[in-house]
Amino acid sequence: MSYVSLENSEPFLKCFEVIAEDKSCIVTDSVLYFSGKTGKGFITVAGISTGIEVLAVNVSMLTDDLTFSFLPSQNAASYILSIEDISLPGAPENELSFSLTGVPGDRSNSSVSITDAEYGKLVTYPKERIIRSLIVRVQKSSLDHLIHDFDAGAIAAILQSANKVSSISWPITFKYRLLINDFMAEIVQHPFRELFTIRNISVLVEYLLQQFFVMDKLAGEGNYLSTQDTHNLSKVEQHLCVHYKKEFPGVEKLSRISAMSPTSLKTKFKKYYGDTLFGYYQKNKLEHARKLLDNKVPVKVVATEIGYSNPSHFTLAFKKEYGFSPWHYLNPH
């Protein structure tokens, strides 16, 4: 096993020293490449602003487990946000794996979590797996650099009441996998890495914190969903995310996919994802639009690309979601 221990005051880049020596890796331009003998893929780090660091792990077929130990620190004043997608080679891409009993199988280590760095965190990536993971260490005072209108005090209060472990985790969703895959595909070669990282991590962290509050609300109300329910809901979420270019499929079709009644599906989906079926579909659709606009794709082309036959309908939907038109987003000055 490779073991990397990191003090809260030490930069993520220090991880490279230990891993490179142990795994005979190549390090260049803040990217650590595995040679193939001890694994495949890369690990990269980025500091995107004061008090915010990102550790991206995109590896497969490690010959030994790889463990990161973020040591406890009474003066940490930061959170560790992690998204870990771990699967077996050959498993269907972007699908949850469940055993016959309905209990999560090969992806049982895939999860999303938020932890108070004061208590430390241990993350282990198992050997002979496909691993895509993002770890964001953010100073509590720097959260507003990423996300607006989130109450850091409320986050701290929830974590302190979480069975006194100051950490909350929940199963990864299909949307996280899409966001991670997009991030890993471009982060190493992107010409404007810092800007690219800020935009993508902001989206991920915003979604993570939204779910964090949803999970806390569910726990507070005692509305825990069964494993089978979360599995069925994940199939609906996957359908909405994959088919964003098409028209909204309708509650009846989604009900058949989930094997739930329309009423039960709408209620449980809203509880678990914090949004209505159509709202979730629409936000995902418009997030794709925003990424295209970030790459300077013309508005009319974007509208067609995400499934709008009428650009004016796209403009209205975009403005309703973000408060300004896609034209203004493309040309803010």
MOQUIBEL-V174836 format. One record per residue. N is the residue number from 1. NEAR is the number of other C-alpha atoms within 12 Angstrom. Layout:
BEGIN
n near
N NEAR
N NEAR
END
This chain:
BEGIN
n near
1 18
2 28
3 26
4 30
5 28
6 28
7 26
8 31
9 25
10 18
11 26
12 36
13 29
14 24
15 34
16 35
17 24
18 23
19 36
20 27
21 19
22 24
23 30
24 21
25 25
26 25
27 25
28 17
29 18
30 28
31 30
32 34
33 29
34 31
35 23
36 18
37 17
38 29
39 33
40 28
41 29
42 39
43 39
44 40
45 36
46 34
47 27
48 27
49 24
50 20
51 29
52 34
53 36
54 39
55 40
56 41
57 46
58 39
59 38
60 35
61 29
62 33
63 24
64 23
65 26
66 33
67 24
68 30
69 24
70 36
71 24
72 25
73 20
74 15
75 18
76 26
77 27
78 35
79 41
80 44
81 42
82 45
83 45
84 40
85 45
86 41
87 36
88 28
89 18
90 15
91 17
92 14
93 19
94 32
95 32
96 37
97 32
98 22
99 15
100 10
101 11
102 17
103 19
104 25
105 21
106 23
107 32
108 24
109 30
110 38
111 32
112 38
113 38
114 42
115 41
116 41
117 36
118 29
119 28
120 31
121 34
122 24
123 34
124 29
125 36
126 33
127 25
128 22
129 32
130 34
131 39
132 42
133 41
134 45
135 41
136 46
137 48
138 40
139 29
140 32
141 23
142 24
143 33
144 21
145 23
146 32
147 26
148 16
149 14
150 24
151 19
152 25
153 15
154 17
155 30
156 29
157 18
158 29
159 30
160 21
161 18
162 22
163 12
164 15
165 20
166 27
167 32
168 35
169 30
170 33
171 37
172 42
173 36
174 33
175 39
176 38
177 35
178 29
179 36
180 35
181 27
182 24
183 34
184 32
185 19
186 21
187 36
188 29
189 17
190 16
191 12
192 17
193 26
194 25
195 19
196 27
197 38
198 28
199 25
200 35
201 44
202 29
203 30
204 36
205 40
206 25
207 33
208 39
209 39
210 26
211 32
212 35
213 32
214 29
215 32
216 31
217 20
218 21
219 22
220 14
221 12
222 12
223 18
224 20
225 26
226 16
227 23
228 24
229 27
230 32
231 35
232 33
233 37
234 36
235 30
236 42
237 42
238 31
239 32
240 33
241 36
242 26
243 20
244 30
245 26
246 20
247 19
248 27
249 24
250 21
251 26
252 20
253 19
254 31
255 27
256 20
257 24
258 29
259 23
260 26
261 20
262 20
263 18
264 22
265 34
266 28
267 23
268 33
269 36
270 26
271 30
272 39
273 39
274 26
275 23
276 24
277 36
278 26
279 24
280 29
281 34
282 32
283 29
284 35
285 35
286 34
287 32
288 33
289 41
290 36
291 28
292 24
293 28
294 24
295 20
296 18
297 22
298 23
299 32
300 25
301 21
302 34
303 31
304 25
305 26
306 35
307 24
308 28
309 18
310 18
311 24
312 19
313 20
314 31
315 29
316 20
317 25
318 33
319 21
320 17
321 22
322 19
323 14
324 19
325 26
326 37
327 28
328 18
329 25
330 22
331 15
332 11
333 6
END
